[in-house]
Amino acid sequence: MLLRKTALVLALSTAALLASTATATAAPASTTTPSASQAASATPFAAAAANPVIVVGGLSGVAVAYEPIAARLRADGYRTFIYQLPGLGLGDIPTSARALAGYVEQVRATTGAASVDVVAHSEGGLVSRYYLKRLGGTATVGRYVSLGTPQYGTYVANIVAFLGLGSCAGVVACQQMTIGSAFLADLNAGDDTPGAVRYTTVRTLQDELVRPTGNAAVNDGATNVLIQSYCPLRVVGHLGLVLDGTAYTIVRGALVDGPVRPNCLAL
């Protein structure tokens, strides 16, 4: 069973694991309690007035893998925190969402902010949406930006059965991300975008883990951005959504309620 679970995690998040292995020289600092150093800003223009930003990681995504996008946010003046999913996101998504709710309250207490903005990658977008829709998070989140989140599931999770791994080898989050799962049916029942939150989704045609890529969009008034609709020659993979300069220009615009104007040449 352990070998099967290992194979499953590799199938769903190889890119994230490779990035974290190459980058981390030690175990990442705990993200359970936000610290002042996490919120440090390189420039002041956004820090005084903007909401703190919580970067929510995805399946098997260790915190250090999200330092590149966090560094960009800090350089733009945002008080930025990284939230690593409990158990690396292998467990029940609603349970992870309840843990996120507690973390949001810690960030608000640390910063004195009434609201936060969320930039969520992959499974982290589902965790965040569940927090918004089922746990009252719309009262404390101003903006929601998802990057490569399987909002309506992914065939990558469904196809695991064909690899001889049964029902996702018992990995609950994988089961919940299969197309047609009971979890997704509940999450996507009714309004996709409740509350006064501004919702933005970002997706890429080269996403190797969210298939079909259209499932990374949501309905009911969200701004859904396909990178290649603006930058047809831009190649961005699943992990690339948190590393790519063009993707970041979309995130940055969403955080200031700006128009969608990706910089196709951004590094």
KOLSEGU-63305 format. One line per field, with one value per residue: x, y, z of N, C-alpha, C in turn; residue number from 0. Coordinates in steps of 0.1 Angstrom, whole numbers, plus 2048, in hexadecimal, padded with zeros to 3 digits. Layout:
BEGIN
n_u	X;...
n_v	Y;...
n_w	Z;...
ca_u	X;...
ca_v	Y;...
ca_w	Z;...
c_u	X;...
c_v	Y;...
c_w	Z;...
seq	NUM;...
//
This chain:
BEGIN
n_u	808;814;826;815;808;81D;823;80C;80C;822;819;805;812;82C;83C;83B;848;861;86B;86B;87D;894;898;896;8AB;8A8;88F;870;867;84F;82D;818;814;813;82E;840;855;84D;83C;84A;852;860;85C;848;82F;817;813;809;7EE;7E2;7D2;7E0;7F1;7EA;7FB;7F1;7FA;7FC;7F4;80B;81C;837;83F;855;855;845;851;85C;845;83C;851;850;838;83E;852;843;837;824;817;81F;817;81D;80A;80C;7FC;7EB;7FB;806;7F1;7E5;7CF;7AC;79A;787;78F;7A8;7A1;794;7AA;7B8;7A7;7AC;7C6;7C4;7B7;7CC;7DF;7D1;7D0;7EB;7F2;7DF;7CC;7AC;7A3;7AF;7C2;7C1;7D8;7D8;7E5;7DF;7D2;7CF;7BE;7A5;7A3;7A2;78C;778;77A;771;757;749;751;74E;762;75F;75B;774;786;792;79B;79E;7B4;7BB;7D2;7D6;7C3;7AF;791;77A;782;79A;7A5;7BD;7BC;7A7;7B1;7C2;7B9;7BD;7D7;7DB;7D7;7C0;7A7;7B4;7C8;7C1;7C6;7B7;7B3;7B9;7A4;78F;794;78E;77C;759;757;749;750;757;73F;730;73E;73C;721;707;70F;72F;73F;73C;732;742;75B;776;77B;794;7A1;7BD;7CB;7DC;7E4;7F7;7F6;7FE;7F2;7D8;7BD;7A1;7AE;79C;78D;798;78C;772;74F;735;73C;758;779;788;7A6;7B8;7D8;7E4;7D2;7D8;7F3;7FE;815;821;82E;824;825;815;822;82F;81D;820;839;83E;842;82F;817;818;814;7F9;7EE;7F7;7E9;7CF;7CE;7CC;7B5;7B5;7B4;7B6;7D5;7EC;810;821;83C;848;860
n_v	7F4;80D;810;813;82B;83C;83C;847;861;86B;869;87D;894;899;8AD;8C1;8B4;8AF;8C9;8D2;8C0;8C8;8E1;8E3;8E2;8DB;8D1;8E2;901;901;907;90B;91F;940;956;975;978;96B;97D;992;9AE;9B9;9D1;9EE;9F5;9E7;9DA;9E9;9EF;9D9;9B8;99E;982;960;945;927;906;8E9;8C6;8B1;8C6;8D5;8F0;8FF;8FD;911;928;938;946;952;963;975;982;98E;99F;9B1;9BD;9B1;9A3;984;961;93E;921;901;8E3;8CF;8AF;8AF;8B1;899;88F;892;8AB;8BE;8BD;8C7;8E1;8EB;8ED;900;916;91C;924;93B;94C;94E;95D;974;97D;981;995;9A9;9AD;9B0;9A0;987;97E;963;94E;932;912;8F6;8DA;8EA;8FF;8F3;8ED;907;911;901;90A;924;920;90E;912;92B;93D;953;96A;972;973;985;983;968;953;93A;922;90C;8F9;8DD;8E3;8D7;8BD;8A3;88F;883;87A;868;855;846;82E;81D;818;804;80B;80C;81C;837;82E;830;84B;866;881;87F;86E;880;893;887;887;88D;885;882;896;8AC;8AF;8B9;8D1;8DF;8E4;8FA;91C;924;939;946;961;982;97F;983;96F;95E;948;936;926;90E;901;8ED;8DF;8C4;8B5;8BD;8B4;8B2;8D2;8E7;8E2;8EF;907;91D;923;93D;959;95B;966;956;94B;941;93B;938;943;95D;95E;94B;93D;937;920;90E;8FA;8E5;8E9;8FE;913;920;92A;938;956;964;958;962;97E;97E;976;98B;9A1;998;99B;9B6;9BC;9C1;9C4;9A7;9A3;993;991;987;983;982;978
n_w	800;808;7F3;7DE;7E4;7E3;7C8;7BE;7C8;7BB;7A1;7A1;7A9;7A0;796;7AA;7BF;7B5;7B2;7CD;7D8;7CB;7D4;7F0;80C;826;83D;838;848;862;859;868;87B;874;86E;875;864;84D;842;83A;825;806;7FA;801;7F5;7F2;80A;81F;81A;80D;80E;822;813;80E;803;7F8;7F9;7E4;7DD;7EB;7EC;7FA;810;808;7EC;7E3;7E8;7D2;7C5;7DC;7E2;7CC;7D2;7EB;7E2;7D4;7E8;7F9;817;81D;820;823;81F;827;81F;837;83F;826;814;80E;81B;825;814;81E;839;838;830;847;857;849;84D;868;866;856;869;87B;86B;868;882;887;875;878;865;855;840;82A;80C;7F5;7E4;7D3;7CB;7B6;7C7;7DD;7D6;7D6;7F1;7FB;7EE;7FA;814;810;807;817;832;83B;831;820;82E;836;821;806;7EB;7D5;7C5;7AF;7A4;78B;796;79B;797;78F;790;785;76A;76F;789;787;775;783;78C;776;777;788;7A3;7B0;7C3;7C3;7D3;7ED;7F4;800;7F7;7DC;7D4;7D8;7C5;7AD;78E;791;7AC;7CD;7DE;7CD;7C0;7D4;7DB;7C4;7C1;7BC;7C0;7B2;7BA;7D5;7EB;7F0;7E6;7CF;7B3;7A2;78A;77D;762;74E;72D;72C;744;755;769;76E;75D;749;73F;740;757;76B;76F;77C;781;780;781;786;77D;764;759;73E;737;71D;70D;70C;709;6F3;6ED;705;71B;735;751;76A;785;77C;77D;795;793;77C;76A;75A;763;77C;778;773;78B;79B;78F;795;7B1;7B5;7AA;78F;76A;754;749;73F;740;726;723;73B;754
ca_u	800;81C;82C;80B;805;828;821;801;810;82B;810;7FD;819;83B;843;83D;851;86F;86E;86E;889;8A0;899;897;8B7;8A4;881;86B;862;841;824;80C;812;819;838;842;85F;846;834;853;850;86B;858;83D;823;80B;812;801;7DF;7DD;7D0;7EA;7EE;7EE;7FD;7EC;800;7F4;7F7;819;824;83D;83E;860;852;83D;859;85D;83A;83B;85B;84B;82E;845;859;838;832;819;81A;81C;818;81B;803;80E;7F0;7EE;7FD;809;7E4;7E0;7C3;79F;79B;780;797;7B3;79B;792;7B8;7BB;79F;7B3;7D2;7BF;7B5;7D9;7E4;7C9;7D4;7F9;7F3;7D5;7C4;79F;7A2;7BB;7C0;7C7;7DD;7D8;7EA;7DA;7C8;7CD;7B3;799;7A3;79F;77E;76F;77A;768;749;743;756;74D;76D;75C;75B;781;78E;78E;79E;7A2;7BB;7BF;7DC;7D6;7BA;7A5;785;770;788;7A4;7A6;7C9;7B8;79E;7B8;7CB;7B4;7C3;7E5;7DA;7D8;7B3;7A1;7BE;7D1;7BC;7C9;7AA;7B2;7B8;796;786;797;789;770;74D;758;73F;756;756;731;72B;745;738;713;703;718;73D;746;734;737;748;769;779;781;79C;7A8;7C7;7CD;7E5;7E1;801;7F5;7FF;7EB;7CA;7B8;7A4;7B2;790;788;79F;785;766;744;72E;742;766;782;78F;7B1;7C1;7E4;7E7;7C8;7DF;801;7FD;822;826;82D;823;820;80E;82A;833;814;825;847;83E;841;823;80D;818;80E;7EB;7EC;7F9;7DD;7C3;7CF;7C9;7A8;7B8;7B0;7BF;7DE;7F9;81C;825;84A;84D;868
ca_v	800;818;812;818;839;844;83D;850;86F;86E;86C;889;8A0;897;8BA;8C8;8AD;8B2;8D7;8D3;8B9;8CF;8EE;8E2;8DC;8D7;8D1;8F0;906;8FF;911;90A;92C;94A;95E;982;978;967;988;99D;9B4;9C0;9DF;9F1;9FC;9DF;9D5;9F2;9EF;9CC;9AD;993;978;953;93C;91A;8FC;8DE;8B8;8AE;8D2;8DA;8FF;905;8FD;91D;934;941;94F;95B;96D;97F;989;996;9AA;9BA;9C4;9AA;99A;977;955;932;917;8F3;8DC;8C4;8A2;8B1;8B1;88C;88B;897;8B9;8C7;8BE;8D1;8EE;8EF;8F1;90D;920;91F;92B;949;954;951;967;981;982;985;9A1;9B2;9AF;9AB;996;982;979;955;949;924;909;8E8;8D6;8F6;907;8EC;8EF;915;913;8FB;913;92F;91C;906;915;93A;945;95F;975;976;972;98F;97E;95A;951;92C;91F;8FD;8F2;8D4;8E7;8CC;8B0;8A1;881;87D;872;85D;84A;83E;820;816;815;7F9;810;80C;829;841;828;835;859;86C;88D;87B;86A;88B;89B;880;88D;886;881;888;8A3;8B6;8B2;8C2;8DD;8E7;8E5;908;927;922;944;94C;96D;98D;97C;984;962;95D;93C;937;918;90D;8F5;8E3;8DA;8B5;8AF;8C0;8B0;8BD;8DF;8EF;8DF;8F8;914;91C;92B;947;966;95B;969;94A;94F;937;942;937;94C;96A;95B;93E;936;935;912;90E;8ED;8E6;8F0;90B;91E;927;92E;93F;964;968;954;96B;98A;97C;976;999;9A8;994;9A0;9C4;9BD;9C7;9BC;99C;9A7;98C;995;97A;982;983;96D
ca_w	800;808;7E6;7D5;7E8;7DE;7BA;7BC;7CA;7AF;795;7A2;7AC;79D;794;7B7;7C7;7AF;7B6;7DB;7DB;7C6;7DB;7FF;812;833;83E;838;855;864;855;871;882;86C;874;86F;858;841;83D;836;818;801;7F6;809;7EF;7F4;817;828;817;807;817;822;809;812;7F8;7FD;7F1;7DE;7E0;7ED;7EB;806;810;800;7DE;7E0;7EA;7C6;7C4;7E8;7E1;7C3;7D9;7F4;7DB;7D0;7F4;800;822;817;828;81B;827;823;823;841;839;817;80C;80A;822;822;810;828;846;835;830;855;85C;843;854;874;862;852;875;881;863;86B;88F;886;86D;87B;859;856;836;823;7FE;7F4;7D7;7D6;7C0;7B5;7D1;7E7;7D1;7DB;7FF;7FD;7EA;804;81F;80D;804;822;83F;83E;82E;818;836;839;815;7FC;7DE;7D3;7B8;7AE;799;788;7A0;794;79D;78C;790;77A;766;774;794;782;76E;78C;78C;76B;77B;792;7B0;7B6;7C5;7C7;7DD;7FA;7F7;800;7EF;7CE;7D1;7D7;7B9;7A1;788;795;7BA;7D5;7E3;7C3;7BD;7DF;7DA;7B8;7C1;7BE;7BC;7B3;7BF;7DF;7F3;7E9;7E2;7C0;7B0;796;788;773;75D;742;725;72E;751;754;773;76D;750;73F;745;743;764;775;76F;784;77B;788;782;788;772;761;750;737;733;70F;705;70B;706;6ED;6EC;712;71F;744;756;777;78E;776;780;7A1;790;76F;76B;754;76C;788;774;774;799;7A0;78B;79D;7BF;7B5;7A3;782;75F;751;740;741;739;720;723;749;758
c_u	809;822;822;808;811;827;816;805;81A;823;809;805;828;842;845;847;85F;874;873;87B;896;8A2;89C;8A4;8B4;895;87B;866;853;838;817;809;81A;823;83A;84B;858;83F;83D;852;85D;868;84B;830;817;809;809;7F2;7DA;7DB;7DD;7E7;7F3;7EF;7FB;7F2;7F7;7F8;805;822;82A;83E;849;85E;84B;844;85A;852;839;845;857;841;834;84C;84F;832;828;81F;815;820;816;815;805;803;7F4;7F0;800;7FC;7DF;7D3;7B6;79F;793;788;7A2;7AD;798;7A0;7BB;7B3;7A6;7C0;7CF;7BD;7C2;7E0;7DE;7CE;7E2;7FA;7EA;7CB;7B6;79C;7AF;7B8;7C7;7CB;7E0;7DC;7E3;7D0;7C5;7C2;7A6;798;79D;790;774;76F;770;759;742;747;756;759;76B;75D;76A;78B;789;790;7A2;7A8;7BF;7C8;7DB;7CE;7B0;797;77A;776;792;7A4;7B3;7C6;7B0;7A6;7C1;7C6;7BA;7D1;7E6;7DB;7CA;7AD;7AB;7C7;7CD;7C0;7BC;7A9;7B2;7AA;78D;788;793;77D;763;74D;74C;743;754;748;72B;731;740;729;710;70E;727;745;73E;73A;73C;756;76A;781;788;7A2;7B2;7CA;7D6;7E2;7EB;801;7F4;7F7;7DC;7C5;7A9;7A6;7A6;78A;78E;797;778;75B;740;736;751;76D;78A;799;7B8;7CD;7E6;7DD;7CE;7ED;802;80A;828;824;82E;81D;819;815;82E;82A;818;833;847;83B;833;817;80C;812;7FF;7E7;7ED;7ED;7D1;7C3;7CC;7BC;7AA;7B3;7BA;7C8;7EC;804;822;834;851;855;863
c_v	80D;81B;818;827;841;846;847;85F;873;871;879;896;89F;8A4;8C1;8C1;8AF;8C0;8D8;8CC;8C1;8DC;8EC;8DC;8D8;8D7;8DF;8F4;903;90A;911;918;936;952;96C;982;973;973;993;9A1;9BB;9CE;9E2;9F4;9F4;9DB;9DC;9F0;9E1;9C2;9A4;989;96A;94A;92E;90F;8F1;8D0;8B6;8BA;8D7;8E9;905;906;90A;92A;93D;94B;958;966;978;988;993;9A2;9B4;9C0;9BD;9A2;98C;96B;949;927;90A;8EB;8D1;8B7;8A3;8AF;8A4;888;892;8A6;8C2;8C8;8C8;8DF;8F3;8F4;8FE;918;925;927;939;951;957;95D;975;986;987;993;9AC;9B5;9A9;99F;992;97F;96B;953;93A;91B;8FC;8E5;8E2;8FE;900;8EE;8FD;917;90C;904;91F;92B;916;90A;924;942;951;96B;97B;976;97C;98A;96F;958;942;92A;910;8F5;8E9;8D7;8DD;8BF;8AE;892;87B;875;866;851;842;830;817;812;80A;7FE;812;81A;832;83B;82C;843;861;878;889;876;876;894;893;887;885;882;888;895;8AE;8B9;8BB;8D0;8E6;8E8;8F4;911;923;92D;94C;959;978;98B;97E;977;963;94F;93D;928;919;900;8EA;8DD;8CB;8AE;8B2;8BF;8AD;8CA;8E8;8ED;8E7;906;912;925;937;954;967;961;95D;94D;943;93E;943;93F;95A;968;94D;936;933;927;912;901;8EF;8ED;8FD;917;926;92C;938;94E;969;964;95E;979;98A;97D;984;9A2;9A5;99A;9AF;9C7;9C4;9BF;9B1;9A1;9A0;992;988;978;982;976;967
c_w	800;7FA;7DD;7D8;7E2;7CF;7B6;7BD;7BF;7A3;795;7A4;7AA;79C;7A1;7BF;7C2;7B3;7C4;7DF;7D6;7CE;7EA;803;821;833;83F;846;856;85F;85D;877;879;874;86E;863;84C;83A;838;828;813;7FD;7FD;803;7F2;802;820;826;813;811;817;818;80E;805;7FE;7F3;7EC;7E3;7E0;7EC;7F8;805;807;7F1;7DA;7E4;7DE;7C5;7D0;7E7;7D7;7CA;7E3;7EE;7D6;7DD;7FC;80C;81E;820;81F;824;821;828;82D;83A;82A;80E;808;810;81D;81F;81A;835;844;835;83E;85B;856;84A;861;871;85E;85F;87C;879;866;878;88F;87F;871;86F;85B;84C;830;814;7FE;7E6;7D9;7C9;7C1;7BF;7DB;7E3;7D5;7EA;802;7F9;7F4;810;81C;80D;810;830;842;83A;826;820;839;82D;80B;7EE;7DE;7C5;7B8;7A2;796;792;798;79A;79B;78A;784;777;76B;781;790;77C;777;78D;781;76E;785;7A0;7B6;7B8;7CB;7D2;7EB;7FD;7F5;7F7;7E0;7CB;7D0;7CB;7AC;79B;78C;7A4;7C2;7DB;7D9;7BF;7C8;7DE;7CF;7B7;7C4;7B9;7BD;7BA;7CA;7E6;7EA;7E5;7D3;7BD;7A3;795;77C;76F;751;73A;727;73C;750;75E;774;75F;751;746;748;751;76F;776;778;77D;784;78B;785;77B;76F;756;74B;732;724;707;703;705;6FF;6EC;6FA;716;72F;749;764;782;789;779;78D;79F;784;771;765;75D;778;784;775;783;79F;79C;793;7AB;7C0;7AD;795;777;75C;746;742;73A;733;720;731;74C;765
seq	0;1;2;3;4;5;6;7;8;9;10;11;12;13;14;15;16;17;18;19;20;21;22;23;24;25;26;27;28;29;30;31;32;33;34;35;36;37;38;39;40;41;42;43;44;45;46;47;48;49;50;51;52;53;54;55;56;57;58;59;60;61;62;63;64;65;66;67;68;69;70;71;72;73;74;75;76;77;78;79;80;81;82;83;84;85;86;87;88;89;90;91;92;93;94;95;96;97;98;99;100;101;102;103;104;105;106;107;108;109;110;111;112;113;114;115;116;117;118;119;120;121;122;123;124;125;126;127;128;129;130;131;132;133;134;135;136;137;138;139;140;141;142;143;144;145;146;147;148;149;150;151;152;153;154;155;156;157;158;159;160;161;162;163;164;165;166;167;168;169;170;171;172;173;174;175;176;177;178;179;180;181;182;183;184;185;186;187;188;189;190;191;192;193;194;195;196;197;198;199;200;201;202;203;204;205;206;207;208;209;210;211;212;213;214;215;216;217;218;219;220;221;222;223;224;225;226;227;228;229;230;231;232;233;234;235;236;237;238;239;240;241;242;243;244;245;246;247;248;249;250;251;252;253;254;255;256;257;258;259;260;261;262;263;264;265;266
//
